[in-house]
Amino acid sequence: MEKINQEEQLNVFRTKTRILYKHTDQMKVVYYGNYPEFYEIGRVELMRERGFPYAELEAMGIQMPIIEMHAKYIGSALYDEMIEIEAIVNERDKGVRIRFDYTIYNEAGKKINEGYTVLCCVDAETKRPVRIPERIWASLGLGE
């Protein structure tokens, strides 16, 4: 996985990953059910790059399950191509939710997918919602 610097705005992150054979169908086109994995790569690497890896969040006793996901399929990625995953957090929520938006480009730079996930912070033991730590918002450039 290759990280790409992004100076435009703090909440935008781009990373590249190679399409493996396991991601494809018989036609060597990425199977639609694999795009959530690419979203996760973008989200996890964005958080890590911004100084707040998921492991640290879990050490605080907080988990972030996905409560909503949307995907729009525009084009295709093929076996052995490098794809670019763009992950963005555009706005701050005052409560327990955080939305990540994604755009995925194939090796030719053509947009092939866009989507989003909404995650909710919960206490790891009680599974009850908890406010998103201010440090997360600050690391994403959305602090108060």
C-alpha positions in Angstrom: 0.0 0.0 0.0 1.4 3.4 -1.0 0.4 6.6 0.8 0.1 9.8 -1.3 0.5 13.2 0.3 -2.5 15.4 0.0 -2.0 19.1 0.7 -5.3 20.4 -0.6 -7.2 20.0 2.7 -6.5 18.2 5.9 -9.5 15.9 5.8 -8.7 14.4 2.3 -6.5 11.3 2.1 -5.4 9.2 -0.8 -3.8 5.7 -0.8 -3.1 3.1 -3.5 -3.5 -0.6 -3.4 -3.2 -3.4 -6.0 -6.1 -5.5 -7.2 -5.4 -9.1 -6.2 -6.8 -12.1 -8.0 -9.0 -12.8 -4.9 -10.8 -9.5 -5.6 -11.9 -10.5 -9.1 -14.6 -12.6 -10.8 -14.0 -15.0 -13.7 -13.6 -12.0 -16.0 -10.8 -10.6 -13.8 -13.0 -7.6 -13.0 -13.3 -6.6 -9.3 -16.3 -8.2 -7.8 -18.8 -5.6 -6.5 -18.8 -7.0 -2.9 -15.1 -6.1 -2.5 -15.6 -2.4 -2.6 -16.4 -2.2 1.2 -12.9 -3.6 1.8 -11.4 -0.8 -0.3 -13.5 1.7 1.7 -12.0 0.2 4.9 -8.5 0.6 3.5 -9.1 4.2 2.8 -10.7 4.9 6.2 -8.2 3.0 8.3 -5.2 4.6 6.5 -6.8 8.0 6.8 -7.1 7.6 10.5 -3.6 6.2 10.9 -2.1 9.1 8.8 -3.9 11.7 10.9 -2.4 10.2 14.1 -5.4 8.3 15.4 -5.2 4.6 14.4 -8.1 2.3 15.2 -5.9 0.4 17.7 -5.6 3.5 19.8 -9.4 4.0 19.7 -9.9 0.4 20.8 -7.4 0.9 23.6 -9.6 3.7 24.8 -12.5 1.2 25.0 -14.3 2.6 21.9 -15.4 0.7 18.8 -16.8 2.1 15.6 -19.2 -0.2 13.8 -20.6 0.7 10.4 -24.3 1.6 10.6 -24.9 2.7 7.0 -23.1 2.2 3.7 -23.8 3.3 0.1 -21.9 2.4 -3.0 -22.3 3.6 -6.6 -20.6 1.6 -9.3 -19.4 3.7 -12.3 -16.7 1.7 -13.9 -14.4 -1.3 -13.4 -11.0 -2.2 -12.0 -9.1 -5.2 -13.3 -6.8 -7.8 -11.9 -3.3 -6.5 -11.1 -4.2 -2.8 -11.5 -3.3 -0.2 -9.0 -6.4 1.6 -7.7 -6.4 4.9 -5.8 -8.8 5.3 -2.9 -9.7 8.7 -1.8 -11.3 9.0 1.7 -12.8 12.2 3.0 -14.5 13.4 6.2 -16.4 16.6 5.1 -18.3 17.6 8.2 -18.4 17.3 11.9 -21.3 15.7 13.7 -22.1 16.9 17.2 -23.0 13.4 18.3 -21.8 9.9 17.9 -21.7 9.5 14.1 -19.0 10.1 11.6 -19.4 9.8 7.8 -16.5 8.9 5.5 -16.9 9.6 1.7 -14.9 7.6 -0.8 -14.0 7.9 -4.4 -12.1 5.1 -6.2 -10.1 5.6 -9.4 -8.7 2.8 -11.6 -5.1 2.8 -12.9 -6.0 5.1 -15.8 -7.3 7.7 -13.3 -10.9 7.1 -14.3 -13.5 7.3 -11.4 -15.0 3.8 -11.0 -16.8 4.0 -7.7 -18.0 6.4 -5.1 -19.7 5.8 -1.8 -19.8 6.5 1.9 -20.0 4.8 5.2 -21.5 6.1 8.5 -19.9 4.8 11.7 -21.1 5.2 15.2 -18.8 5.3 18.3 -19.9 2.8 21.0 -18.5 1.7 24.4 -16.7 -1.6 23.8 -18.2 -3.2 26.9 -21.7 -1.8 27.0 -22.2 -1.4 23.3 -23.9 1.9 24.1 -23.3 5.0 21.9 -20.6 7.4 23.1 -19.6 10.8 21.8 -16.8 10.8 19.3 -13.6 11.9 21.1 -12.6 15.4 20.3 -9.1 14.1 19.4 -10.6 12.3 16.4 -12.2 15.5 15.1 -9.0 17.5 15.7 -6.9 14.9 13.9 -9.3 15.2 10.9 -9.0 19.0 10.9 -12.6 19.4 12.2 -11.9 20.3 15.8 -13.7 23.0 17.6 
